Amino acid sequence: MNWIEIDFFPVMGKTLSAENTIKLNFSPTNLDLERVDLKNTASFDDYVNQQLKQSEKIFGIGGYLEHRAIYKRSAVFVTDESDFRNIHLGIDIWTEAGAPIFTPLDGVIHSFQDNVGFANYGATIILEHALGEKKLYSLYGHLCLSDLENLEIGQEVKAGDLLAHVGPFPENGDWPPHLHFQLMWDLMGNVGDFPGVCSQREMDKYAAICPNPNLILRSAVL
């Protein structure tokens, strides 16, 4: 499949260009994170906002297959004493709460739910798209709870439709406001949810299932 031939609508309503977007680093190489109280969402939010303000950008972006340090904020990412989920499978777009999110290509609503719990997705929508003979699923996490109202399974969506909005904390899973955008070829039986983070041991398995979301986002800074 040639992704370049597909005309995707910008997920955030505009192209994520070098003029409006900065790449954010949440890996262990960013030593500034050691000075941030990641378990305190307001403090974490202040840090993100500072990065955006200093760069004079609207969006902060990054994360696909990034080894992340920020998941130490919650035990939800600990599978056992020897296995910790810290490889990010989607791309995060950090911006202000309430920012609109648009459907990138035609599809239907596969499922949706509020994935409650500290550091979880919060309100989540999964769309199903037909790409030739293949099905592609796109996941939108950390949305406004109100975006789940009046949705129906199988409901058609068109490229460019207003789908949802970036949710505020704590209703968005208690994160600084951002969209978690992820692609999957196979939902592995999941409904309204799908792992957004895996362990290093499982990275090859999930990388084969979850293509790079920048194939759709086409951000110039990634």
Secondary structure as GFF3:
##gff-version 3
##sequence-region A 1 222
A	DSSP	three_ten_helix	3	5	.	.	.	ID=ss1
A	DSSP	beta_strand	21	23	.	.	.	ID=ss2
A	DSSP	three_ten_helix	31	35	.	.	.	ID=ss3
A	DSSP	alpha_helix	41	55	.	.	.	ID=ss4
A	DSSP	beta_strand	59	62	.	.	.	ID=ss5
A	DSSP	three_ten_helix	70	73	.	.	.	ID=ss6
A	DSSP	three_ten_helix	75	77	.	.	.	ID=ss7
A	DSSP	beta_strand	78	80	.	.	.	ID=ss8
A	DSSP	beta_strand	83	88	.	.	.	ID=ss9
A	DSSP	beta_strand	91	94	.	.	.	ID=ss10
A	DSSP	beta_strand	100	102	.	.	.	ID=ss11
A	DSSP	beta_strand	107	115	.	.	.	ID=ss12
A	DSSP	beta_strand	122	131	.	.	.	ID=ss13
A	DSSP	beta_strand	134	143	.	.	.	ID=ss14
A	DSSP	three_ten_helix	145	148	.	.	.	ID=ss15
A	DSSP	beta_strand	156	157	.	.	.	ID=ss16
A	DSSP	beta_strand	162	165	.	.	.	ID=ss17
A	DSSP	beta_strand	178	184	.	.	.	ID=ss18
A	DSSP	beta_strand	197	199	.	.	.	ID=ss19
A	DSSP	three_ten_helix	200	202	.	.	.	ID=ss20
A	DSSP	alpha_helix	203	209	.	.	.	ID=ss21
A	DSSP	alpha_helix	214	217	.	.	.	ID=ss22
###
